[in-house]
């Protein structure tokens, strides 16, 4: 395993808080109990459902912006 930092960097300063809030909202919508900080106890299915919900909401927002 590598000891390097993650390459997931947000480009917009201050976006971390907004993304964390967005993630918590998505988790709540799909019934996954996220907590602040480490969530390594989630199953792959739970983590995937949160990510999938986030993508779904981003696509809906984009499509609504096109109208």
Secondary structure, 3 states (H helix, E strand, C coil): CCCCCCCCCCCCCCHHHHHHHHHHHHHHHHCCCCCCCCCCCCCHHHHHHHHHHHHHHHHHHHHHHHC
